Amino acid sequence: MSCAIMARNLSLSFAEKRVLSDINFRIKQGEIFGLLGPSGAGKTTLIKLLTGQLRQDNGYAELLGKDTKDLSTLEHRQIGIMMDNFGLYDRLSAYDNLRFYADIYHVPYNRIPDILKSMGLYEARGTAVSKLSKGMKNRLSLARALMNNAKILFLDEPTSGLDPATTREIHNILSEQKKKGASIFLTTHNMFEAESLCDNVALLNEGLIIEYGNPTDICRKYNHLNKLQLILKGGESISLENSRSSAFQMKEYLEKELIEAIHSTEPTLETVFLELTGRGLD
């Protein structure tokens, strides 16, 4: 399978501050790639580098076989970008926002109603963006990114602050885009989103990729974090090592009938990130 995006030893500084350091990864065609990290880790900056909005100090990046420093109009027309309502015009209706981008991407207007329907926005097509809810604005931003049947989608925190139902709708849309062969570069600090959607993820902390690979493989690699979580009848929560060293303490709780529930706590991307950095993804 061909490579859609590639970064090799990519670095960038703003003044004296190093924002990204020696970034390396490859994203195949039809792959969903997740970039996980807290706010300020460098996720949005990396998207701007890969889409030609910024230029790196060192290293090399490639998109659809082209150096990202030299992306032409042709390459840009094969990219869809969703970044915090970027490109939405508040005074225009949902329909007119998409019509504006249809002109830019040379997309026929008759495609707009179908896109609005697929996003659950058809009934709001005449509503000004300023009057839409946050969830509706997110879906309209995604609709705009899908206008041109993009080969590569860059989605920056697409479900941030959304309710579970809207989040699930967007996840279904992204899965459909993958089936159609699109490559998706997804930034998120939602570990469930990354584990359920992504083929590969990179954990980004202070501009450095500290772990990279398939989410299941990463969690398996750090399986020493596996613990048992006990909920006692008094409501107290106890964490024990899932090993023979905890047998005596477990026996005592059982003999005294103090245990309300027992849960295994297998490693997650959140706990892996916490072990590697001492901080969470939020």
N, C-alpha and C positions, 0 to 999 in steps of 0.2 A: 504494500500500500504506500502511495506517495506521501511525501512530507508536505503539510500545509504551512506550518510555522516552525522556524528553527532559530534558536538563540545560542550564541557561542561566546563565552567570556564577556558578556555584556555588562558594562559599568557606566554609571552616570553620577555626576556630582553637581550640586547647586552651590556656587561659591565654594566654601570650605567644607560643606557637608556632603558626605558620600551617601547617595540615596539608593543606589543599586550597585552590587558588587559581584562580578564574575558569575552572571546568571547563565545557566546552561539547561536547555531542554529541547525536545522535539515533539511536535504534535502532528499525528497522522491525519490524513483525510478521513472524515467521518468520526473523529474522536471528540469526546467531551473532556476537556482539560480544566481542572479546577486549581485556582491559585488562592490558597488560604493564608490569611494573616490578619492581624488586628489593624485598626485604623492607623495610618501613618507608616505602614510597613513597606510601602512602595508599589502597591498593586496597580493603582490608577496610573502612576508614572510609567510602569512597564507597558501598559496598554498604549499609552501615547507614543512610546518609542516604537512599538511594533506596527503602529498605524501611520508612522511618518510624521506625527505631530511634534515630536522631539527628536533630537539626534544624540546618540550616545557619545561618551568621551572615548571609550575603548570597546573592542569586541565587534561582533558582526551579528546582524539579525536578517532573516530572510522570510518573506511572505509570498506564497505561491510561486516560489522559485526566483523571486526578485529581491534584491537588496532593499531593505526598508528605507534607506536614505534616498532611493531613486524611484519610489512608487509613482506610477503614471495614473492618469484618469481611468484607464482600463482596469488597473488593479483596485483602485478605490471603489469602482462600481461593483466589484465582487465582494466588498466588505459591508457588513452591517454592524452598526455601533449603537449600543444602549448604555448611556452614562448619566444617571441621575437627572432624568428629564432633559438631557442635552438635546437641543434642536427642536424643542416644542415651543410654539408661539402661543402665548396665553390668550391673545385676543381672537385668534382664529379658532374655528370649530374643529372638532376631531377630524371630520371629513376633509376640510380645507388644508389642515396640516399635512395629511397624506397626499392630497392633490399637489401641494407644493413640492414634495419630494418625488412624486411621480414625474413631474416635469424635469427635475434634475437627473433622475435615473432613466428617463425615457421609458417609463412604465405606463401602459394604457390605463385610463381612468376606470375602465370596467373591472379592473382587478381590486379596486379599493373596497367596494361593498363586501366582497368575499373575505378580505383580510379583517375588516371590522367585525363581521359575523363570527369569524374564527376566534376573535378576542373577546367576544361578548360585548362589543361596543356599538353594534349597529343602531340600537335604539337611541344612543347618545351621539349619533353622528353629527347632529346639528348643534351640539352643546359646545360652548367655548371652553377651551382647556382650563382656564382659570376657575371654572365652576365644577370641574371633575374632581373626584376623590383621589387620594394618593394611589390607591390600587388601580383605578381607571387610567390615571396618568402613566403608571408603570406599564400597563398593557398597551397603551397607545405608543409609548416609546418603543416597546418590543415590536409592535405592528410596523412602525416606521423602519426599524432595523430589518424587517423581513420583506419590505417593499420590493426589493430588487433580486429576490431569490439568491441571496448572498451565499458564496461558497464558504465564507468564514464569518462567524458572528463573535463580536467582542461584547460581553455583557458584564457590566460592572455593578455588582450587588443587585441583581434584577428583582429579588424578592425581599429586600430589606424593608422592614416595617409593615409587611403585608399580612393579612389574616391567613389562616391555614388553607381555606378554600381557594383563595386567589393564588396562593403559592402553589398549590397542587395543580391548578389550571396551567400556570406557567411551566411547571415541570413537565406536564403532558405535552405542551407545545414544543419544548426543547427536545424531548424524546422523539417527536415526529420529525423535527428538523434533522436530527441525527440519522434517522432512517432514510431520509432523502439524500444523505451524503454530505451534509454540512459539517464543518469543523467548528466547535464551539469553545471559545476561551472564556471561562467563567470565573469571576472573582467573587469570593464570599468569605464570611467568617462563620457561616452556618455549617457545622460539621455533618449534620444529618443530610443536608443538601448535597454536600460533596460526596459522602459515602454512597448515597442512593443514585446519583446521576453520573458521576465522573468515572472515566476509564483510568485516568491517572491524575494525581494531584501533586502540587509542590507546596510545601510549607515555607512561607516567607516571613522572616523576622528581621527587622532593621536592615532591610535591603539585601539580605542573604537567604538563599534557598538552603534550609537546614535539613530537609528530607524530601525525597521525590520517589514516586512510584505508584502502583496500584493501591487504592485505599485499604483493601483487605490484606495485601501483603505487608503494608506498613504497620498495620495494627498487629499482625501476627509476629512481626519482627520484634515488637515491644511487648510480647505476651508476659514478660516478667512482672508487668504492672497488675496482672490479674489478681483480684481480691474478692473476698466475700463480704457483702454488706448485710449486717444483721439489724433488723428493726425489733427492738424490745417492746414488751407489752406496755411499758411506761412511756413509750414514744421515743426513747433514746436510740440513736443510730450508731452502730459500732462497725468499724472496718477492720477486717482480719486478713492476714495473708492466706491465700488459697493453697496451703501446704500443711504438712504434718506438724509444723511448729505451732499451729493454732488448735491442734486436736484437743489438748487439755482444757483450754479456755472454752471451746465449743461444747465439750462434755459437761462442763459446769453449768453453762447456760441451759443446756437441754435437761439436765437433771433437776434444775430448779424451775423448769417450765417457764422461762422468762422470754422465750423467743416468739415474736408475733409473725415474722416473715424473714426469709433468707433469699438474697439475690446474689447471683454472680455478677461481677463487674468487669467484663472483658475490656481490653484496651479499646479506646476510640481515638479518632484523630485529635479530639480535644485533649484527652489525657496524655497522648504522645507529645503534643505541642507543649503542654504544661511541663512535662518532664524535661524537654529539651531546652525550654526558655525560662521556666519559672513563672510564666504568665499565661493567661487564657487567650482565646481568640477574639473575645469581645473588646 
